[in-house]
Amino acid sequence: MLLNKLRYYFVLLLGLFLSTSSKAQADLTSWTAVQLNIPATTKLSFVVKPIMRHNSNLGNYSDTSIDLILKYKFSAKWSGAFLERHFFIPNQSDRQFLFFDIIHSTWANGPWKFKQGLRYHLAFDHERTDPEFIRYRPNLSYKVSDKLGTFVELDAFVRQSPFKLSGIRYTAEASYKLSKATSLSFIYWRQDGYPDLPIGETHNLYTTLAFKL
């Protein structure tokens, strides 16, 4: 049965998330965000999301960025998004990414839902060189109740030049509706470092307080 297989992979992925790394260079980081959701029509919405980051096992302020997101629902199963992320980094030049997303809701059964996303990750060079990726993001979610939802996701980063798999991010999230217009989400991810970039394995804690205007 497909449902039994999905449950098996769900448990397997949770095991991966809870496993710890023996690598000495692994760093614990955090992202803390406030998200403003602004619906325009039944299909079109906008998001404004400032994010503050810390690294060095949460002991050092890293940077702040602002996400500007445009979301559009093409049909019951297809949706897309455009995201512009601008970083403000202390004592360094600014950093800027553009993300283009296409998402397909593949399967749903009761509280379970499986979807796949493809992201084009474009970097603008401001006195620095950032790699660009094509990212594949399968996602399995489970709705625990009307207020509580969870998901697990893989995010595979494929370098464009040279074309190769450069890293994988393993993600788990729990989100809770505080009210009709407010929600709080907690994400943990473990990201394997890219072998061709000077960054180690990272464990990240991502907290978002979201408001619907």
TAJOSUL-V512819 format. One line per field, one symbol per residue. ss: DSSP state (@ for helix, = for strand, . for the rest). psi: psi as a letter, one per 30 degrees, with the letter a starting at -180 (. if undefined). A space follows every 50 residues. Layout:
ss: ???
psi: ???
This chain:
ss: .@@@@@@@@@@@@@@@@@........=============....======= =====....==============....============.....====== =========..=============........===========....=== ==========..===============....==========......... .===========.
psi: keeeeeeeeeeeeeeeefklkgkfgkkklkkklkkjkjkeaffkllkkjk kkklahhgfkkdlklkkjkkkkjeaffklllkkkkkkjkkglllkkkkkj kkkjjekkjbfkkklkkkkjjkkkjigljklllkkkikkklkjeaffkll lkkkjkjjkejljlkflkkkkkkkkkjeaegklkkkkkkkkklkfgkhka kkkkkjkkjkkj.
